[in-house]
Amino acid sequence: MASAAHSSVWPAAASPLLAAELAAAPRGARVLAAFPTALYLLLDRHDLVLPVLADDALRLPTGLRLGLPSRSFDWGVAPGDEVLVGDGRVRLPHRDVVAVREWRPARVAPGPSRASSAGMTIATTRSALAAADVSGLLRDLAADVAATALRGRPTRRRVASLVGAGSGLTPSGDDALCGVLLALRAVGGGAADAAAASVADAVRDAAHRTTSLSACLLGAAAEGYAVPQVVRLVTAAAGGDASGTHGALPAVLAIGHTSGADLVAGLAGAVDALAAHHPLPLFPSTPQPHSEGASRA
């Protein structure tokens, strides 16, 4: 492992989400942040960030992933430095990170979904989410965004008030909106699909209000992409799987200082709105006859 870390070439796996940008002609990219496990590079647009990830980093869906643990190397760059990105590689001062294959980011499958068993209720799922210590205000704001979108009303003003709200590379409001986008996609169906599209459009319009990394991750969430821990949680919650939701919560809550908790607040708010909008077809509380009239459109 030590000899690999000191090699002049580090092989890596590229995400298909940024494969085209990585393969383009070489151009300068600014280092936004350099942590032991991750290097964030700003590409050609405000919302295009390439994370270069150590093996022990969170598997961000747009990342270029190394097979080396962070303890075995140093990036050799600092925030504000410029590196070259293109032709399938990132040129660092003493080595090149070269994409030799692709990897498949985790993605929330589009709905429609149902409770995982006939007796499962949305109340049970909501109770599992309520066990998490998250911001009640953020949950309420997320529920307001989701409910407005589910009613077919404009969401731009509400979404704009959340985009960029908070501090850090991924502000709290953005993390909550990721939870909303992922939940609406996971549930699916006519109203939820239309709501997801409405929120995604509003997020794109307001993306300039937030950090580049957060804008990039919001764009990925709008397409259903997130780190595996989050995908597992959203899939369980949207499917009415209380046991799966409870089991997936700790790994998500451990993400970042508040990022995981803020995303859970957004997810919980979206589930609240979905329950109020269309509770029975989403989460039947009693066994339903297997007929056209009992199934969700």
JOGI-V999745 format. One record per helix or strand. SS is the DSSP state (H for helix, E for strand). FROM is the first residue (numbers start at 1). LEN is the number of residues. If there is no record, write none. Layout:
BEGIN
ss-><SS & SS>
from-><FROM & FROM>
len-><LEN & LEN>
END
This chain:
BEGIN
ss-><H & E & H & E & E & E & E & H & E & E & E & E & H & H & H & H & H & H & E & H & H & H & H>
from-><2 & 9 & 19 & 27 & 38 & 49 & 64 & 70 & 82 & 89 & 96 & 107 & 122 & 136 & 156 & 172 & 190 & 212 & 225 & 228 & 242 & 259 & 292>
len-><4 & 7 & 5 & 8 & 5 & 5 & 3 & 3 & 5 & 3 & 8 & 1 & 9 & 15 & 7 & 16 & 20 & 11 & 1 & 11 & 12 & 24 & 3>
END
